Amino acid sequence: QVQLVESGGGLVQAGGSLRLSCAASGRTLSRYPMGWFRQAPGKEREFVAGISRTGDSTYYVDSVKGRFTISRDNAKNMMYLQMNSLKPEDTAVYYCAADARRGFGITMRESDYDYWGQGTQVTVAS
């Protein structure tokens, strides 16, 4: 079992920055590809960014490319999402997730992720 806990959310003005953190416990994070998802009010949860087990590969949804950066520190069992140039449409609950079954590559499919955090709210004011 893996327990994931997100932190770092909050209220920020448009154009501002936030850094989300995802802390893992239970098993070493280095075994799993990881991802960030978000869910805005009234919308389905969507993939935002993914990172391979070693961190050498990343993938972003088009709407955040060039603004968000996903990273991980396996020694600390942590994953991060640096969010710059935030827009009101980035407002959502952000979740980190671990792909335990596949263990390779990066997947955008929500159903491929086995472990989820409880989410952290990000609100971007215009």
C-alpha positions as CSV (number, residue, x, y, z in Angstrom):
1,Q,0.0,0.0,0.0
2,V,1.0,3.6,-0.7
3,Q,-0.3,6.6,1.0
4,L,-0.1,9.9,-0.8
5,V,-0.6,13.3,0.7
6,E,-0.7,16.5,-1.3
7,S,0.1,20.0,0.0
8,G,0.8,23.4,-1.2
9,G,-2.5,24.5,-2.6
10,G,-4.1,27.8,-1.9
11,L,-5.4,31.1,-3.4
12,V,-3.2,33.0,-5.8
13,Q,-3.7,35.8,-8.2
14,A,-3.6,35.2,-12.0
15,G,-0.1,35.2,-13.2
16,G,1.2,33.9,-9.8
17,S,2.9,30.7,-8.9
18,L,2.3,27.7,-6.6
19,R,4.3,24.6,-5.9
20,L,2.4,21.5,-5.0
21,S,4.0,18.6,-3.1
22,C,3.1,15.0,-2.9
23,A,4.5,13.0,0.0
24,A,4.4,9.2,-0.2
25,S,4.6,6.7,2.6
26,G,4.3,3.0,2.8
27,R,6.5,2.0,-0.1
28,T,9.3,3.7,-2.0
29,L,8.0,6.0,-4.6
30,S,10.8,5.1,-7.1
31,R,8.9,2.0,-8.0
32,Y,6.1,3.9,-9.7
33,P,5.4,6.3,-12.5
34,M,3.5,9.2,-11.0
35,G,1.0,11.7,-12.2
36,W,-0.9,14.9,-11.3
37,F,-4.6,15.2,-12.1
38,R,-7.1,18.0,-11.4
39,Q,-10.8,18.3,-11.1
40,A,-12.6,21.6,-11.6
41,P,-16.1,22.2,-10.3
42,G,-18.7,20.5,-12.5
43,K,-16.0,18.8,-14.6
44,E,-14.4,15.4,-14.8
45,R,-11.0,14.8,-13.4
46,E,-8.3,15.3,-16.0
47,F,-4.6,14.4,-16.4
48,V,-2.2,17.3,-16.0
49,A,1.3,15.9,-16.0
50,G,3.1,12.6,-15.6
51,I,6.7,11.5,-14.7
52,S,8.5,8.3,-15.2
53,R,10.0,6.3,-12.3
54,T,13.4,7.8,-12.6
55,G,12.2,11.3,-13.5
56,D,14.0,11.2,-16.9
57,S,10.7,11.4,-18.8
58,T,7.8,13.8,-18.4
59,Y,4.6,14.5,-20.2
60,Y,2.1,17.4,-20.0
61,V,-1.3,18.2,-21.2
62,D,-1.2,20.9,-23.8
63,S,-3.0,23.5,-21.6
64,V,-0.1,23.5,-19.1
65,K,2.9,23.0,-21.3
66,G,5.5,25.7,-20.7
67,R,3.8,26.8,-17.4
68,F,3.9,23.7,-15.2
69,T,6.9,21.5,-14.3
70,I,6.6,18.1,-12.7
71,S,9.5,16.6,-10.8
72,R,10.3,14.0,-8.2
73,D,12.9,13.3,-5.5
74,N,12.9,9.6,-5.0
75,A,15.3,9.8,-2.1
76,K,12.8,11.9,-0.2
77,N,9.7,10.0,-1.5
78,M,8.4,13.2,-2.9
79,M,6.8,14.5,-6.1
80,Y,6.2,18.1,-7.1
81,L,4.3,20.3,-9.5
82,Q,5.6,23.8,-10.0
83,M,2.9,25.9,-11.5
84,N,3.8,29.3,-13.0
85,S,1.7,31.9,-14.9
86,L,-1.4,30.5,-13.3
87,K,-4.8,31.2,-14.9
88,P,-8.3,31.2,-13.5
89,E,-9.0,28.1,-15.6
90,D,-6.3,26.3,-13.6
91,T,-8.7,26.5,-10.5
92,A,-9.3,22.9,-9.4
93,V,-8.6,20.3,-6.8
94,Y,-5.2,18.8,-7.7
95,Y,-4.5,15.1,-7.0
96,C,-1.3,13.1,-7.1
97,A,-1.4,9.5,-8.1
98,A,0.8,6.5,-8.5
99,D,0.8,3.9,-11.2
100,A,1.6,0.7,-9.3
101,R,0.4,-2.0,-11.6
102,R,2.2,-1.1,-14.8
103,G,5.4,0.3,-13.3
104,F,6.8,1.8,-16.6
105,G,6.3,4.7,-18.9
106,I,3.8,7.5,-18.4
107,T,0.1,7.0,-18.7
108,M,-2.7,9.7,-19.0
109,R,-5.5,7.3,-18.2
110,E,-7.0,7.8,-14.8
111,S,-7.9,4.1,-14.5
112,D,-4.2,3.1,-14.7
113,Y,-3.4,4.8,-11.4
114,D,-3.9,2.8,-8.3
115,Y,-3.1,5.1,-5.4
116,W,-4.5,8.6,-5.0
117,G,-4.1,11.4,-2.5
118,Q,-7.0,13.3,-1.0
119,G,-6.4,16.4,-3.1
120,T,-5.4,20.0,-2.5
121,Q,-7.4,23.0,-3.7
122,V,-5.9,25.5,-6.0
123,T,-7.8,28.7,-6.6
124,V,-6.6,31.3,-9.1
125,A,-8.3,34.7,-8.9
126,S,-8.7,36.9,-11.9
